[in-house]
Amino acid sequence: MFQEVSLNYFKVPSSKYEETQLLAILDCSGSMYNYWQYVAKYYNEIRSKVKLHCAITFDTKVKSIPQADLTNNINTYGGGGTNITVAFLELNKLLYSLKQKKNVTVLFVSDGQGEFSKELIDKTRPAIENLNFICIGVGKNFPTFISMNLRELYHNGDRSIPPLFLVDISDQGIDSIDKRFQIEMLSAAEYMKHQKPIKISPCYQFPWDQITELVWPDSWVSFYSDELETENGKLQKIEVKGEQIGLIAGYWLQNLQLMSLRKKVAQEAQIALTELNKFIFGKKLTFLERVQEQKSALNQIIQELKFLASAQTLQELDEATAAQRLKIGTQIGKYHNKALKFAGVSVEAFQTYKQEFITMIEKTKFVNYDFPVSILSLQNQVDILTDPDLIEGVKNCETQYHLVQSLPIIGYALYVKRSDQSRINPYTVEVLNIAKINKYIDSLAIIDSPNHEVEFNIGDNEKEKFNCLVPLYQHEILIPFLRSSIFHIQMTFVLMENADTCFENAYAALLGNTLLYMICQEENQWKYEMIELINSSFMLAYSDSAKIKYHMDHLLSDPIGTMADENLQTKTQCEDLSKTILMLNQIKNNFKQDQFKMIIQRLVIEAICRITRNHQLFKTVMEVDLQLENEIINKIKSQFTIEELDNIQDFQILKQKIEDKIKTLNIDFNTLICKMEFNKPQFLQIINEQKFNIKTLQSIYRYFLNEELPEELFIIATYHSRIEKSYDRSKKEVEWSLNKIFNELLIEDQIKEKQKSISQTVFDQLKNQCNYLKINNKNKNKNKVQGNRIPRVERRRIRKQKLREQKLLQQQAFQQQQP
């Protein structure tokens, strides 16, 4: 009887990254009007990270903007229909003009269908080595099939790069659209880098594929041998387990999905399912079983593979459904990989942490001070730390996956709200409930519960759910444990559900947000007992932390500046104001009363600014007299003579002359200013959907100052939020006078905007007149010389020649920026 020969799997290591050349094709058609500000904002952020970049904006026409930021005004670039073909013909021209025809990222952002000719685009498409083609789809009308056709034409880079990042714009809260663009566009930007393919002994890139001898770094390959030879050395087979299964499955799925746009892939999908079954059922699972979120993601991928194995294809679906299915392969591991970038734990580091932990256990004599006991395991933390088999058990933990599933953490039961952001920034988590009846649970109970939620009956057919816990202690005997890297790995997993990383601030973030929750509770003894426990736990764990000490020192010397999300001068970060609240609670007695009141007021202002900075919350009470505005525009225009316009050689001179006329006329713009008032209903609607809502801010104010939060602070904070960046806000004095805000500053702002608007209107109208006069003058002069009118064919040739010269100048400017 013959034994089946199984494929072995190998991970190809990373190689040196090479910088990309970014060409972004950005849809600026009318349907993108509401979203252009986000596209421009995050394109500007992305482009700042590469040396060579160019935006190609398109509606029915196309513009190239090399080496420059985009503005928020979509009308600067388009606002009409959608012609995808002209955009990619322009892309082909730019690709031809590149000095180095390799290492290019094409970022395609669009929200809808348009004119498209694959054949015409392919005719002029140049050969580029190592080109990554990434799509960002906006909404349900994203042209999925057109975009994947373009991906097939252009992409010849790493096949593990996701084809699509989808921005869901349906049924979202007021402040969520910006965050979704930020998440998807910056996630796509993570793949703007290039590695060279490496030579390898014969193997399979995919289990259904042909044998290859050229593979991408960071990819998974397979073959029947126990080792493979590469140009950089030998690879040994790896036992695929835990999170690795999900990453491989996502890689396989996204490539099968792209194949299914051209043909049925039932046979290939069945091979993928067979291999995945070997991983899941043929081995003892560790991390996969313990992290329900990753398990759910893997199950979703398996269902997609079964869909493809049933001989169905993405081509048979509508555009929106196909886009959603393509997104599945992109999602798994995305935030996991982001977190790894910041705080990944290497194999060597984990072994060091283990040895340090074992040494600490051997040296420390733990005394059991009647610590709280988990209602489920009936153990307390010292019971676990004094278990005679603990050291041997830790030695046998090959990875941190084994550690988190075998070493329980005991603490107060919490229910927390996690988000995509909290997977890379633990301070952004939100505590929604803390147990009062079944107070203490252990981390293994959470891991082993469905959806990572422990459920208790509390009487009257009511239940409580908990998905997290926070250890709270006062005894110094636990200091060595609370300061160990093993504890921080555990708390990273407990809070962020990620065992591959070690965020030293995860426990501090959990303490800070538990404190924030307790501050919002009613006045009673339990509230202040819990706050005291939080304070003591923070000092036990972090009093010798250099990072925490550095931050608290700056909080003492520059409390306002240290509240900035990133202080460029002191290099401090306040990722979330729960961090400031946690530390201020430790050092509040170091400030004078008046100074501390100012600090808390600025904290409330900063919290509101972070929420309202993108919202217009001052509204007009009466409309401006449009007839009067038109009279002023005509009055300014009447100051120009035909002869004066004839002598204007460029538009900058025209703009300056308009400003001069306005000064000469001494126009009173106050007649065009309307009364403003604060839009309180909209303000409350916006802020009450956030973590720092009105109730929370009032509780913070009352807790620290024993005063009620004055409503005037809402208006003051909203006005201060005109300053977009947190660091700039911290350096700018706050205007505390409501009278001045409404009767001077808002009026000054309006006057500036109105003057700018009127100047632009006059310019737009006179600009066309200037163009007409200049063209007429040129034609008159040429007719005088030639004695007759230039033929239409010749005029057309001259226009085309000018357009070619303009394009050539743009391309030359673009090339000069290349290395």
Secondary structure, DSSP 8 states (H G I E B T S, - for coil): -------EEEE------B--EEEEEEE-SGGGTTTHHHHHHHHHHHHTTSSEEEEEEESSSEEEEETS---S-GGGT--S--BHHHHHHHHHHHHHH-SS-EEEEEEEEE-S--B--HHHHHHT----EEEEEEEEEESTT--HHHHHHHHHHH--S-TTS-SEEEE--SS--TTHHHHHHHHHHHHHHTT--B---EEEEEEESSTTS-EEEEE-TT-EEEESSSEEEETTEEEE-B---THHHHHHHHHHHHHHHHHTTTS--HHHHHHHHHHHHHHHHSS--SHHHH-HHHHHHHHHHHHHHHHHHTT--GGGS-HHHHHHHHHHHHHTTHHHHHHHHHHB--HHHHHHHHHHHHHHHHH-----------TTT---HHHHHT-TTHHHHHHT--SHHHHHHHS--EEEEEEEE--TGGGT-GGG-EEEEE-SSS-EEEHHHHHHSGGG-EEEEEETTEEEEE-EEE-----GGGHHHHTSHHHHHHHHHHHH--SSB--TTHHHHHHHHHHHHHHTS-SSHHHHHHHHHHHHHHHHHHTT-HHHHHHHHHHHH-HHHHTSSSBTTTTB--SSHHHHHHHHHHHGGGS-HHHHHHHHHHHHHHHHHHHHTTS--EEESS---HHHHHHHHHHHHTT--HHHHHT--SHHHHHHHHHHHHHHHT--GGGG---EEE-HHHHHHHHTTSSS-HHHHHHHHHHHHSS---THHHHHHHHHTTS-SHHHHHHS-----HHHIIIIIHHHHHHHHHHHHHHHHHHHHHHHHHHHHHHHHHHHHHHHHHSS---HHHHHHHHHHHHHHHHHHHHHHHHHT--
